[in-house]
Each structure stands twice: as C-alpha cells, then as structure tokens.
Amino acid sequence: MGHPERIVQTPELGNPEQFGYSNVVKVGNLVFLAGQCAIDDNYNAVGDFAAQSREVLERVVRGVEAAGGTRDDIVTMTVYMLDVANGRIFTEIRKEMFGRDFPASTVVGVNQLMPPNALVEVTAMAVLAD
C-alpha cells in the first residue's frame, strides 16, 4: 500500500492515474515531478518546440508550487528532447524563466516521447525550505 499523503493533487497538470502514476510526490521537503509535456486534455502534445518548452517549464513550476515551493526550490531537471539541436532554444527559455540560479540539468536525446507530437519532456526535483 502506498502513502496517499505523499501525492500532491495537481488537477491543472491532468489526471495521470489512468496511466498509473502521479504528477507530483512530496516526501519530507523533497518534491519529485513526473515527466511533464505540453499536452491538451486528450494527452496530445501541442505547439512547436519553443511553445512546448515554455509550457513544460511552466508545468514544472506549477507542480512545485502545488507542493508548497517556488521555482527557486527546483534543484535538478532532466530534459528529454527528440532533437538535441533544439537545446539552444530550450536553454534560452529556461534562462528567461529561472534568472541566474539555474537548476542542475541533463539533456537526453530520445527517439520518441509518449504523448503524440511531443518534442520535449522534463522531469524535476525540488528541495523545499524547512
């Protein structure tokens, strides 16, 4: 049996229960975010790479905020993208959103992401202040 108190309810990020996972899990002051994509209500990715990148990062921030944190609490993210040549576009958007204190980051090139037409997906972890 799991620990339901660890699951942070995030209706604005969709309902992943049908797929057997949670968007945000909080354990103590640690917050773990499942992979976020720029999806519509039917779980189809929407927008070009820049639009998806911005939406994905906004979703990550909303998930951390739902757990009681802020974007400044995000300490690491893993970025999955179909075409790593788009890395500069993602980097510029992340710089706009995060200012100077960037989370640690890893970029992984992949052949496919789960939502149809998804170009980028981000998982993240945050450490909330005590």
C-alpha positions as CSV (number, residue, x, y, z in Angstrom):
1,M,0.0,0.0,0.0
2,G,1.3,3.5,-0.9
3,H,1.4,6.7,1.1
4,P,-1.5,8.8,-0.3
5,E,-0.4,11.8,1.9
6,R,2.7,12.0,-0.3
7,I,0.7,12.5,-3.5
8,V,0.2,16.2,-4.3
9,Q,-3.0,16.8,-6.1
10,T,-2.4,18.7,-9.3
11,P,-5.6,18.8,-11.4
12,E,-4.1,21.6,-13.6
13,L,-1.5,19.1,-14.7
14,G,-4.0,16.5,-15.8
15,N,-5.1,13.2,-14.3
16,P,-2.3,10.6,-14.7
17,E,-4.0,8.0,-12.5
18,Q,-5.3,6.4,-15.7
19,F,-1.7,5.7,-16.7
20,G,-0.7,4.5,-13.2
21,Y,1.5,7.4,-11.9
22,S,1.3,10.7,-10.0
23,N,2.5,14.0,-11.3
24,V,3.9,15.2,-8.0
25,V,5.1,13.3,-5.0
26,K,6.3,15.0,-1.8
27,V,8.5,13.2,0.7
28,G,9.6,15.4,3.6
29,N,11.0,18.5,2.0
30,L,11.7,16.7,-1.3
31,V,9.4,17.1,-4.3
32,F,9.6,14.8,-7.3
33,L,7.9,15.6,-10.6
34,A,7.0,13.1,-13.2
35,G,7.8,13.9,-16.8
36,Q,5.9,16.9,-18.0
37,C,4.9,17.5,-21.6
38,A,2.9,20.3,-23.2
39,I,-0.4,18.4,-23.6
40,D,-4.0,19.2,-24.1
41,D,-6.9,17.5,-22.3
42,N,-6.7,14.5,-24.7
43,Y,-2.9,14.0,-23.9
44,N,-1.8,15.2,-27.3
45,A,1.2,17.5,-27.4
46,V,0.6,20.9,-28.9
47,G,2.8,23.7,-30.3
48,D,6.2,24.0,-31.8
49,F,9.4,23.3,-29.9
50,A,9.6,26.7,-28.3
51,A,5.9,26.7,-27.2
52,Q,6.2,23.2,-25.8
53,S,9.4,24.1,-23.9
54,R,7.8,27.1,-22.3
55,E,4.6,25.2,-21.3
56,V,6.7,22.2,-20.0
57,L,8.7,24.5,-17.7
58,E,5.6,26.3,-16.6
59,R,4.0,22.9,-15.7
60,V,7.1,22.0,-13.7
61,V,6.9,25.3,-11.7
62,R,3.1,24.8,-11.1
63,G,3.9,21.3,-9.8
64,V,6.5,22.6,-7.4
65,E,4.1,25.4,-6.3
66,A,1.3,22.9,-5.7
67,A,3.7,21.1,-3.2
68,G,4.4,24.4,-1.4
69,G,7.5,25.5,-3.1
70,T,8.7,28.0,-5.7
71,R,10.8,27.8,-8.9
72,D,13.8,28.7,-6.8
73,D,13.4,25.3,-5.0
74,I,14.0,23.3,-8.2
75,V,17.4,21.8,-7.9
76,T,17.6,19.5,-10.9
77,M,15.8,18.6,-14.1
78,T,16.3,16.0,-16.8
79,V,15.2,17.2,-20.2
80,Y,14.3,14.7,-22.9
81,M,14.1,16.0,-26.5
82,L,13.6,14.5,-29.9
83,D,16.2,16.8,-31.5
84,V,19.0,17.9,-29.2
85,A,19.8,20.6,-31.8
86,N,16.9,22.4,-30.2
87,G,18.9,22.6,-27.0
88,R,19.8,26.3,-27.5
89,I,16.1,27.2,-27.8
90,F,15.3,25.4,-24.6
91,T,18.3,27.0,-22.8
92,E,17.1,30.5,-23.7
93,I,13.6,29.9,-22.5
94,R,14.9,28.3,-19.3
95,K,17.2,31.3,-18.7
96,E,14.2,33.7,-19.1
97,M,12.2,31.7,-16.6
98,F,14.8,30.9,-14.0
99,G,17.1,34.0,-14.0
100,R,20.6,33.3,-12.8
101,D,20.2,30.4,-10.3
102,F,19.7,27.5,-12.7
103,P,18.9,24.0,-11.6
104,A,21.4,21.3,-12.4
105,S,20.4,19.8,-15.7
106,T,20.9,16.8,-18.0
107,V,19.7,16.7,-21.6
108,V,18.9,13.3,-23.2
109,G,18.2,12.8,-26.9
110,V,15.4,10.3,-27.4
111,N,13.7,8.7,-30.4
112,Q,10.1,9.2,-29.1
113,L,8.1,10.6,-26.2
114,M,4.8,9.1,-25.0
115,P,2.3,11.9,-26.0
116,P,1.7,12.1,-29.7
117,N,3.7,15.0,-31.2
118,A,5.7,15.7,-28.0
119,L,9.0,17.3,-28.8
120,V,10.3,17.8,-25.2
121,E,9.6,16.4,-21.7
122,V,11.1,17.4,-18.4
123,T,11.3,15.7,-15.0
124,A,12.5,17.6,-12.0
125,M,13.2,17.5,-8.3
126,A,12.9,20.3,-5.8
127,V,14.1,20.8,-2.2
128,L,11.7,22.9,-0.1
129,A,13.0,25.2,2.7
130,D,12.5,23.8,6.2
